[in-house]
Amino acid sequence: MIIRDIPQAQCKALVAANRLARLACSEADRPYLVPIFYAYADSCAYAFTMPGRKLNMMRNNPNVTLLVEEKGNGRGWSSVVAEGRFEELPDRIGSKRQRDYAWSLLSQHAGWWEPGALKPVTPPLSDHTGNVFFRIRIEHMSGREAVDE
């Protein structure tokens, strides 16, 4: 097996071709890692969530990382780490165009809303504060792949 770096163009292509990533965020020196569905465009990963731990952490520390992986042939794999900054797309006048753009990208894929909207425990109705669209403005990508010889 050979492990090698992959070029930026291939990193971007892998991120653009996928919908599932692992999102890493942290607060008070405590990392948190969760799966998210996303859509990639214009050097940003667009996603959707409901209020909760992940959103609170990203609001307090906007530096986040995405991990996108693909299984290759045999024991092969490809992996891209995309580092960037969380930007909330609030439901108000100044952000409507960006929020609508995020929705248009995400809604091209069936079930795009489920990971962000479904929770193990339904919060009381009085705690409901609505959905949140956001983007990760990607500042740096690097990738590696393993291929069988």
N, C-alpha and C positions, 0 to 999 in steps of 0.2 A: 504494500500500500504506500502511496505517495501522498503527502500533505503539502499543499502549496497555497500561496496567496492568490486571490483572484482580483483582476483589475476592476477599477471603479465602474466601468460600463457594465460589467457582469454583475457587480453588486447591485447597481440600480435596477437592472433587468430582473434579478431574483426578487428584490423587494416589490417591484411593480407586478410581478406575476403571481404573487401570493396574497392571501387575505388574513392569515392567522399569524400572529406574532406573540412573543412574550414581552411584556412591558415591565421594565425594572424602574422603580422609583425608590426614594429613601427619605427618611425624616429622622432627626435625632440619632443619626448613625445606625438606623435600623433599616435594612433593605426589605423591599416588598416586591414580589414577582408574580404577575398575573397574565393569563392569556387574554388577548383582545382581537377582535376583528377590525380590520382597517382597510382603507383604500389609499393608494399612493398616487400623488400627482404634484407637479411643481415643487419637487424636493421636500414635500410634506407628507406625513402619514395622517390621514383624517380618521377620526373614530368618534364613538358615542358611548356615553355611560350614564349611570344614575348616581345620585349623591351617595357617598360612602368613603371608605378608607382610602382607596386609590385616588379619588378626586381630591380629598383633603390633603393627601401627601403631595400631589402634584401642584396644588395651589401654594403650599408652603415651600416647596423646593421644585422649581420648574425644570431642573436638569434631570433628564430621563434617558433611558436607553431601550431600544427595541432589538430583539433577537429574532431573526427570520431564518428558518431552516428548511432544507429539502432533503429527502432521502434520495440517494443516487442508486446506481446499479450495484448489486452485490453488497459489499460493505461500504460503498461510497456515500458521501454526503456533501452538502454545501451549507455554509453558515455565514450570515452577514450580521454584524453588529452595527447598528445605526444610533449614533449619539445625537441628542438634540434637546430642544426646549419645548416644554408644554405651553400651549397658548389656548386659552378657553375662548370659545366662540359663543358669547352670551346671546340670549334671546332679547335683543334690544336694537334700536334703530341703527347705531353705528356698525353693527356686526351682521346685519341681515344678509347681505350679499355673500359673505364668507360662510355663514351658517347654511344658506341655501345651496352653495357650491358643495359643501361637505355632504349634505343630504343627497344631492344629485349623484355624487361619486359613490357613496355607500349604497344607495338604493338600487344600483345596477346589479347587486348580488343578493340572491335569496337569503333570507334569515339574517341579514346584516345587523339587525337591531337586537337579536336575542341575547348574545353574551353581555351586552351592556345593560339590558333592561330586566333580565330575569335574575332574581336574587333567591338564595335558599330560604329566606324568611321574608315574608311580605311585611314592610313597615306599616305602622298605623297610618291611616289616611291623613291625619293631621300633620304627620312628618313629611308628607309628599311634597317635594319641591321641584319636580319636573326633571326632564332629561337634559343632558349637557352634551353638546357637540364640542369637540376640541381637535386640535392638530398638534403634531409634533413637527416642529421646523427642524429638519435634519441638517446638522452642521458637519458631521463627519461619518463616513462609512468605511468599514474594512471587512474583508471576507476571506474565508479559507475554504478549501475543498479537499476531500480525500477521494482518491481514485485507486481502484485496484490495478496492479501492474499487469 
